Amino acid sequence: MIFDLDHTLWDYDKNCAEALSELYEIKKLKEKGIDSFDNLFEVFMEMNMQMWDQYDLGIIQRDVIRYQRFHRILLSLGVDDYNLSLEMSSEYVALSPTKKNLLPNAMNVLDYLRAKYNLLIITNGFDDIQATKLSSSGISKYFDSVVTSEKAGHKKPAKEIFEYAMAKGNYQPNDVIMIGDNLNTDIKGARNAAIDSVYFNPLKKQHKTDLKHEISDLIELKSIL
């Protein structure tokens, strides 16, 4: 079984909020003109999603996220301070992955599935950061392998990253199923590699994709698997 990590097991939004809240206070951003943490978080989530979508599509590279993300966020909030943005980027990248929040029922489901299946992670995240997330949240022990786009040399939805992961465990496409929250990277990627998938849609977003399996709570995996 293959899992995505961010937004599927690791609660990206909650962990980002905790890290950014700490940085808001540490960097005294209210004194610099950012009236509230809510303003910072709203802009961060919007711009961060845009940049990760661009990264997944190959439009931008890792360094653009590292060195430009917080600069763009601060500029949009009326703060033109590139050095501050670099400080925040470095500290955020160090702090956020140490947060421990998982999506509801993640640990319950992993306990259940681990007794029945070999579990893998495929993620478009970076080696060092994703390893810290898995360790901090206490779920490293569940996975036989963690395949990142950095390690595989390909990003979801390219079939090659799935083929790379399957080759590590000597699996065939009909041996595995992909669970993820992103229709483009996870579900389309699984189809590109000719493997089944489960779309995790906790917010019950509307879409027109024809799916074999769709769930809104991870606990529903018990009824499928």
N, C-alpha and C positions, 0 to 999 in steps of 0.2 A: 504494500500500500504506500502511496506517495502523498505526502501532505505539503501544501504551501505553508509558510510560517507566518508572515505578517498579515494581520486581519483575519487569519484563519484559526491559528492557535494562540499566537502572541497578540495581546490586545494593544495594537499599535496606537490607537487614538488615546486610550487612557494613559499609556506609558509616556507618550509624547506630552500630554497635558501635564503630567507630574514633573517631567524634566523641565519643560518650558516655564512652569510656575516657579520652580526653584531659580532658574536663570533670570526671570523677571525681577525677583527680589535681589539676587546677588549683584546683578548689573545695574540695579537702581533705575530701571527703565521708565518708571513713572516720572522721575526727576528729569529724564531726558525727553519727555513729551509724549510718551505712550500712556494714555490715560488709564488704561485698564489691561489686566492680563487677558480678558476676554477678547479684546481687540487684537492683541498679539496672536492668540491662539487661532482665531478665525482666519486671519491673513496667512498664518503659517500653514494651516491645513489646506487652504486653497492653492497657494503657490507650491507647496510641497507635492501635492497630488499632480499638479501640472508638470512639474519637473520630473517626477518619477515616471509619468506617462511618456514624456519625451525620452527619458533614458531607456525605457522598455522598447520604444520604437527605434532606438538607435540614433536619435536626433542630437542628443547631447551625451557627453561622457561623464564618468564618475567625478572628475575634478570640477566640473561645472557645478554639480550639486554641492560639493565640499566648499568651494570658494566663492560661489555666487548666491547660493540660496538665501542666506541671512542678510546679505547686502540688499537684495531685491526686496525682502520682507521689510527691513528697516526703512528703506527708501519709500516704500508705499505707505508707511506709517509716519513719514515726515522726518525721519532721522537719517542724516547723511553722514555716516561714520564708518568707513570701510574697516578700520582697525578693530572697532567694536564688533563688526560683523564677523571678522575672522576669529576673534576671541569666542564669540557665542557659538560659532560653528564647531570649533575644536572642543569646547566644553559640552556642547549638546551631544556630539558624536560619542564622547566619553561617558556621559551621564545616562542618556536615554536607554542604551542597551542593558543597563544594570537594573532596570525596573522589572518587576516580577509579575505584573498582571497578565493573566490568561483569559481567553474568552470563556464564557460560561460553559461548564461541563467538559472542558478540554481535558483535564486530568482524569476525570471519570472515564471518558471515552478512550483515552490512551491506555489506561489500565486494562480495559476490556479488550481492546484490539491487540495489544501487545501479546496477550496470551494466545492469540489465534494467528497472527500474521507477522511477517517482517515489515518494519516501518522505515520509510525513507523520507527525507526532506528534499524538495527541489525549490530553490529560491533565487530570485534575481538580485538579492542583497549581496553584501560583500562579506568575504570569509571571516574577518576578525569581528565584525559587528554581529553577524548572525550567530557565531559561536558564543559570544558573550550573552546574547539574548537567551539561547538555549540553556546555558549554564545557570544564569541568574534566575530564570523562571523554573528551574528544576526539572526540565524535560529532556535533557541530553540523553539520559539513560534509556529512553524509549526507542531511539533511532539507531539502526545499523549503519546508516550512511547519511551524510549531509552534503548535497551537491549544490554548489552556488554557480551562478553564471560566470563568476570570476574564475572558478576552478575548471568549469567545463569548456569555457571559451565561446559559449553561446548563451543567449538569453531566451527565456520563455517569451513567445510561443514557438520558437524554433524546435523542430522535432529532435535536433541533435542533442539538446540538453537532456531530453528524456531518454534518448538512446544511450547517452553516456551513463546516466544513472542505472538503467537496466543492465548495461554491460558489466557494471561493477558487481552486481549481484547475480549475474547470469540469468536474468529474467527475460521472458518473452512478453510481447504486448498483452496477450490474453491472460498473463499471470498477475497483472497489476491494475490498480484503479487510482485515479487522481482526485484528491479533495482540495478545492480551492475556492477563493472568493471572487476571483477576477475572470470574467467571461472571455476576455481577450488573451491574457497570458496563460491562465490555468486551464480553462475549458477548451479554448481553441488549440492551445498547445498540446493537450491530451489527444485531441482529434487528429492533429498533425502527425502524432506518433502512433495513431491507431490503437489508443487505449481508452477504456471507459473512464467516466468521470462523475463526480458528484459536485454540483454547484452549491456552495455555501452562501446563502443569501439572508443574513440575519435581519437586515432592514426591509426585506421583502420588496426590493426595488423592481419596478416594472421593466420588462424586456421582451424581446420577440425571438429569442433564441430557443430552438427546439432542443429540449434536454431530456435525458433518460432519468436522471435523478436530480432533485433540488431539495435542499433542506434549509430551515431557518434557525435550527438549534443543533449543535453537534451531537446531542444525545440521540438524534434521529438516525445517526449512523448505525446504531445497534440494531435497528429494524431492517436496515439494508444489508449489513454485514453480520 
